[in-house]
Amino acid sequence: MPIDINFMVGGEAGQGVQSVGFLLAKVFARAGYHVFADQDYESRVRGGHNFFRVRVSEAKIRAISEPVDILIALNQESIDLHHEEVSKHGVIVSDSDESAASLKVKFFPIPLNNLAEEKTGNKLMANTVALGAALGLVQFEIGILDTVLRDHFDNVNVAESNINAARAGFEFAQTKYKSDLGRDLKPLSNIKRMLLNGNEAIALGAIAAGCKFISAYPMTPASSIMEYLAAKAKDFDLIVVQPEDEIAAVNMVVGASFTGCRAMTATSGSGFCLMVEGLGLAGITETPCVLIDAQRPGPAVGLPTRTEQGDLQFVLHAHQGEFPRAVLAPGSIEDAFWLTVKAFNLADKYQIPVIILTDQYLAASYATAEPFDISRITIDRGLLFPQRNGQYKRHKVTKSGISPRAFPGEKGLLVITDADEHDEAGHLVEDANLRIEQVEKRLRKLSKMKKEISPPRLIGSNKAEITLIGWGSTYGALYEAIDILRKEGKDVNLLHFNELWPFPTADVSNILDKSNYSFVIENNATGQLARLIKAETGKTVTGLILKYDGRPFTPALIAQRVKQEVS
């Protein structure tokens, strides 16, 4: 059988759970495997249960699967919470086997603390001992880990101490438990794939699209977008600003974009609430900008480090009044990169705000991906004013609704706009006819913009008995769920949205008309996509499969719920 194995590292905040999980993922990625990894952590600096899951496969994978094959338990709580998730052929690696007698799970006790102290003089490196032990159990090539650790730690002494700790765990596992697990994960190839998370892919997409300004206030899970760009600021001539709050952040972005600079901000739902007035400013002044809403459960602070898809209806309708916008929702690492590039082009071409909806699951999950082919990227700055002198009307009424754009400071041009309703020249007005003229001008953009929104992805035939429907980060779990269902004889396809607004009405209606059963799968409590489908197509789906506990869907859970609904 092809290799497909699941690791889980569990412990409390401060034990290095995330570090071990990331290093494990990086080692296997460097050895030519496909990797998918996600993390679950509490909103604490120390204490509270954390875990990091790493799935390793010879084939392309898109989600975490169940059950766990190797549980690396850095504390007793991890054993208590996760032992039932371990497969019948799986094992638990821990510092002791005190629980072994009462649990029907195979234990591989390894003296993590003692080995760490013996080899490095520091018990804190017990997590690195566990990392080495996990690789020893699957007969891996330890030299790859040595290289990864040297790359990971800037300090040579720290790197060598970690190597010593890892080798101690590796050698102990090889000596004591050689071949006991029955898994052999030798390096596959020298194929170089990227290993990155959703936020890193968004940040790279912004750089590739020519973004030169980001203003954002830190808020989980969006913060790492700003952090990544700040680390690359000198390399790519970026300006990265952390202002006093989200209100300042969005207004700085609108200001930067007004001058002609491609600009973006990133936040989560609570921060987006504060940005709504600035969103309206971009709408009425027809100023391009890109806003990232990395969703987490609400309302208010909700679950700060968990995942949810609860902001869809909010971002579609945020702000008083009516103006065009686009809403994109990446479903994978690749989507996160390419849709960010598209967001900047749509924003400039139609002079609108574009919102990218991601969430904690996609933001923080790591996956291997082929290098992005940047030769495919085109930069579209939209309709620019051709003259360098003469009278300029920023909001000139046109058939398309798009006015030629000029930038303040250009010789011979005076660029004027206003946050109140205005005439073609940008001056404040109260005239009823001019109001109608400008509202209709702005809304006319939607007609052409609809043609640039890609239809939902259809996986499988265009006619199936069962259609699963989802959006955003559920893509990977849904993709693998239909594989599970097909193997069990179900006639099923998948309709997945990564571009949500303007809504692709005709494409959706066409697929729903051909299905006997249709289920919308969402990480929210009210079926927000299902409501949107009903509003735009007039069609009601057969049922909803919802999850709103702050945790993501898995393929097995989706398949199980679908079978329950159609049995």
N, C-alpha and C positions, 0 to 999 in steps of 0.2 A: 504494500500500500504506500502511496505517496506520503511523505512526511507532513504532518500537520499537528503541532504540539502546542499546548497552552501552559504558560508559566504564570504564576501569581506571586508577587512579593507583598507581604503584609507586615504591618508594624504601626507604631505611633509616630506622629509628627516629631521630627528631630532625630529619628533613627536612620535617615537616609533612604527611605523607601523609594522616593522618586529618582534619586541618583542611581540606585541599583537597577531599577526598572529600565531607565533610559539607557544605561550602559549595556544591559542585556540585549535590548533592542538593537543598539548600534553594532554590537559584536556580530549578531546574526545577519544584519543588513550588509555588513562589510564582507561576510562570507558568501554572499550571493543569494541569500534567502529573501523571500517576501516576508514583510513584518507588518503587523498592525498592533498598536499598543494604546491603551487608555489608562487614565488614572482617576482615582476616587479619593478625595481628601476633604478634611473638615476645615472650617474657617478658624484655625488656631495656629499659632507659631509652634507650640509644643503640646504633646498629648493629643488624644483623639485618634480614632482608628483611621489609617490610610491604607490603600492598596493600589498596586500598579500591575496591570495585566499585559502580558506580552504573548502574542500568537505568532508562531513561526511556521512557515510553510514553503514547500517547493513551488506551489502554484500561486497565482495572484489571489490575494484575500482582501476583503473590504470591511470586515467587522470582527469584533471579538466573538468567539464561539464558546460553547460549553461542552463538557465540564473542564475542570482544571487537571492537568497531568502532573505538574510539579508545583506544590505550594511551598514557598520559602517563607517560613513563619519566624519573624524576628521577635515575636513575643507570644505569650500564651493566648491573648485575646484573638490573634489571627487564627489560631487553631480552633478556638471555640466558635468563631463566627463563620469560618469557611470550610471546615472539615467535610461537611455534607456536599460541598461542590466538587470534591476531589473524585475523579473517575475510579472505577473499580480496579484499574491497573495503575492508578496514580500513586504518588507518594507525598509525604510531608517531610520537608527538611527543617529541622529545628535544633535548638541547642540541647534539648533533652527529649526523652520519650516518656515523660511522666503520664501523658494522656493516652499512651498507646493501649493500655489494658482496657480502657473503657470505650475506645473508639475502634470501629471496624475499618481502619485505614492503615496502610503500610507506613511506618515511620523509618526515616533514616536519620538517627540522631548524630549530630556533628558538633563537637565542642567549639562553637563559634567564638565565644568570648575568650576561652583559654588560648585558642590558636592565635587570635588577634593580639592578645597580650604577649604571648610567647614570641611571635614573629616581628611585631612592631612596637611592643610596649604600650599599646593604646587599644583599650577595649572598644573604642568607638569604631574601629575598623572591622568589627564583627560582621557588618553588612557586606563588606568587600570579601571577607572569607566565605560568606554565603553565596555570593556571586560566583566565585571560583568553584565552589562545591557543586552548584547547579550545572556548570559547564562540564565538570568532571563526571557527573552522573550520565550525561548524554555523549560521553566520549568525544568531546569537542577538541579543537586545536587551541591550546592555551596561548600560543604565541600571538594570535589575533587580539586576544584580550590585553596582552602586554602593550601592544601598539595603541589600542584604543585608550588605555589608561594614560599612556604618555601624551597622547594628543589632548586628552581631557583636562589634565592638570598642568598648569603653567609652571608650578614649582617642581623642580626635578626630584627633590627629596621626598615630597609628598607623593609624587607619582611612583617612585620606587618602593615606598612603604606600602602603597596600595597593591602594587604588583606582588610583593612578598606575601601580603595577606591573602590575595586571591590565589596564589600558587599553593599556599598552605591548605586552603579549603579544597582546591582542585586535587591535590595529591592525596589528601585524606579520603575524599570520595572515591577516587580511582582505586586506592589500595583496599578500602573496606567494602565498597559496594560495586566493584567492577562488574559490569554487564548485568547487575541485578535489575536495572530498570528495563532493559531490553530495547533501548532507544539508542540510535547511533547517528549523530548529527555532524557528519564531516562537512568541511567547506565544500560548497557546490561549484563556485566559479569565481572569476575575477570581475564579473559584471559590476559596474559601478552604478548604484542607484542612490538617489537622495533619500534621506530619512528626515522628515520634517513634520511639524504639526500644522494645523489649519491657520493659526495666527501667523506663523512664519511664512506660509504660502501667500497669505494676503499681503503681508509686508513686501515680499518679493514682487508680487504683482503690481503693487503701488510704485515700487522703484522702476520696474520695467515700463510702466505706463507714463513715466516722467513726472510723477508726483515730486514736488520740491518743498512742500510745507505740510507739516502735521501738527495740530494743536489738540491735546487731549489731557484729561484729568484721569489719573489711574483708577481703574475700576475692574475688578475681576468679572469675567475672564478676558477682557479686552486689553488689559495693561501690557501684555507682552508684545503687542503690535507696536506700540510706541517705544518700548524698550529695545526691540530689534532694530527699528529704524534709527533710534538714537545711537546705537552701536555702529551703524553704517553711515552716519551723517557725514563724516569727513570724506569717506570714499565716494559718495554720490552727491555731494553738495546739497544736502538736505538741511532744512531748518526744522528743528523739533522743539516744540514749546510745551511746557507743562504750566498752564495758567492756574488761577485761583479756584476755578470751578468749571463745570460743563457749560454754563451759560457763556462765559468768556471764551471757552474753547471753540464753540460753534461760530460765534460772531467773528473771532479771529480768522477762522477758515473762510467765511463768507467775504471778509475784507481782503484776504490774500487772493482769493479767486477773482474778485472784482478787478484786481490789478493785472490779471492774466496768468497768475501762477496756478498750476494744478495743486489742489489742496484737499485734505481729508481730515476727519476726526474719527475717533473710535471710543465706544463706551458700551455700557450695558443698559438694560431697560430703564432703571432708575435715572441714570444719567441722561438717557434719551428724552425722558420726561422734561428735564430741564432745558434740553436743546430745542424743544418744539417751537418756541418763538423765533429762534434763529432759523429754523427750517422754513418757517413762513416768510422770513425776510428774504431768504434765497429764492423762494417761490415767486414773490411779487416783483423782486428786482431782476428776476431771470438770471440769477448768478449760479453757474455750475458749481457743484461740490459733491463730495462723496462722504457718506456717513455710515460707519459700521455700528450695527447693534448686535453685540455678542450676547445673546439671551441667556438669562438664568432665571430660576423660579422667583416669582413675585407673589403678591404685591409687596411694595416697599422693599426692604432688604431681602425678604424671602429666604432662600437657601443660597448664600453667596457663592458657594463653590460647586454647585450642582447644575444640572442641565434641564432645559425645558424649551418648548416652542410656543411660548405664550404671548408673543408680541406681534404676531402677524396682523391681526385686525387693527391693532394700535398703529403700526407704522403705515398701514394703508390709508388711514384717515387722520393722522396726527395733524394738528393745527386747524384753526378756524378758517373758513373760506375754502375755495376750490382752486386747485392749481395742479398741473401735471407733475408726476414723479415716476420713477421706475423703482421696482423692488426686486432684488436678486437674492437667491438663497443657495449658496454652494452646498453640494452634497458630498464632496470629496476633496482631497488635497489638490488634485488637478483643477477642479472647479474653483477652488478658493483663489488660485493664481489667475486663471483665465477670466473669470468673472470680474475680478478686480480691474483687470485691464479694460474689459468691456464697460465697466461702470464709469471709468474716467472718460471714455470715448462718448458714451451716451450723454453724460453730463455736459460735455462741451458742445456736442452736436445739437442738442435740444435745449441747452441753457436751462437745466433743471437740476434739482437735487436728486441723487441716486442713493438708495439705501441698500446696504448689503446686510442681510439677516444671517448671522451665524449663531452658534451657541457654544456652551462650555464643552460639550462633547467633541464637536469638530475642532474647536479652538485649541484644545489641549491634547487631542489624540495624535499619535505619531503613526505615520505610514511610509512605506517605501514607495517611491515614484520614479519614473524615468525622468531624466533631465528635461526641463522645459525647452522646447524649440523656439527660442526667441526670434528666429527669423520670420516666424508667422505673425509677429506683432506689427500692427499698423497703428499709427497715432493719428486720430481725427480731431482736430481742434475746432471743427465746425465752420460756420459761415462767418468770415471776418470781413470787416469794412474795407473795401478795396482802395479808397482814396486816402491820401495823406493830408488833405486839407479840405476846407469847405464845411457846410453845415452838416452836423451829425445828429441823427435821432436814434438814441439808444433803444427805444421801444417802437420803432417804425412798424406799422401794421403791414403784414405781408400775407400772401395767400397761404403759405406754409405755417404761419404763426411764428417763424423764427426770424428775428431781426439781426441784421449784420452786427457783429460785435467789434467794438474797439476798446482800447485800454487807456485808462487815465495816464497822462504824461506824453501821449503821442503828439508829435508836432502838428499844430494846425487844427487839433480836434478838442472839443470840450465834451467830456463824457459826464452825463447827469442822469441820476436815477433817484427814486424816492421810495421809502417804505410805505407812504400813503399811496392811494391810487394816483396815477399820473397820466399825462398825455404822451404822445409819441416822443417828444423831446426829453421826457423824464421829469417834467415839472408837475407838482402837486395840483390836482384838479378835484372838483366836486360835481362836475357836469355828468348827468345821467347817461347821455349818449356815449361820451368818451369812456365811461365806466364799462358799459356793455361792450364797446369796441375792444378794450384791453383784456377783459375777461375772456371773450371769445377768441381773441388772438392767441392767448396763452393756451387755451384748451385745444385749439386746432392742432397743436403739436402732437397730440395723442394719436391722431389718425395715421400719420406716417411712422410714429414711434412703434405702434403695434406691430408693424411689419418687421421690425428688428428684434422683437422678442421671440426667442426660440420656442418652439412647441415643447411640451413635456416629453421627456425621454420615454420611449416605449421599448421595454425589454420583453421579448417574446413576440408571438403573433399579434396581428391587429384585431384578432377575434378570439376570445377565450371565455370559458364558462365563468371564471373568477378573475376579476381585476383588482389588484392591490394598488392603492394610490397613496403617495406620500410626497413630502417636500423636504428640502434641506438635508440635514445630517442623517436622516433615517435611510438614506439611499443604500449604503453598504449592507445594513441588516436586511432591508427589503430584497435586495438583489440576491443575497444568499438564501433568504427564506423561500423565494420562488423555486430555487434549485432543490431545496428540501422537499417542497410540496410536489414538484414534478416527479422526483424519484419515487414518491408514494402514489403516483398515478393521477394527480390532480392536473386539470387543464387550467393553467393560471398564467397571467402576464402581469407586468408592472408598468404603471404610469407614474413617472416621477417628475416633479417640478423643481427646477433650479432657477427659473425665471418666472416670477409670479405676477408682475404687474408692469404694463397693461396685461390683462388676463387673456390667455389664448383660448377663447371661448369655443370656436369651431372645432379645434383639435380635440378638446375634452369631450364635447358632445358626441363626436363621431365614435370614440372608443366606448363611452358609456352605453351607447345605443346597442352595442354588440355583445354586452356582457349580461349574464344571468344574475351574477352577484358582483357587487362592488363594495370594497371596504377601504375607508380612509384610515390610515395609521398615522397617529400624531402624538408627540410628547406634550399634550395639554389636556385640559379637563372638559373642554366644550366643543371640540371638533371644529377648529377655526377654518381649516381649509375646506372642510365639508360645507360649512356655511357660505364660504366664498364661491364654491362650485354651484351651490343652490342659487345664490344671488345672481351669478353671471350666466348660468345655463338653464336655470329653471328645473334642474334634475336633482333628485334626492338619491343619495347613495344607499345601498342596502344596509350598511352598518358601520359602526365606528369601533376601532380598536385603539384605545387611548391609554396613555401612561403618564402620570404626573407626580411620581414620587421623587423626582430629581435624578433618576437614573435612566440611562439610555435603553432602547430596545436591543435585544439580541435576535439573531435569525431564528433560533429554536423557539423562542417565546412567540414570535409573530406566527410561525408555522402552527404552533399549538393552538393559538387563539383562532386562527382562520379555520382549522379543522373543527373546533368546537362550534363555530358559527354555521358551518355548512353540513354538519353531520346529520 
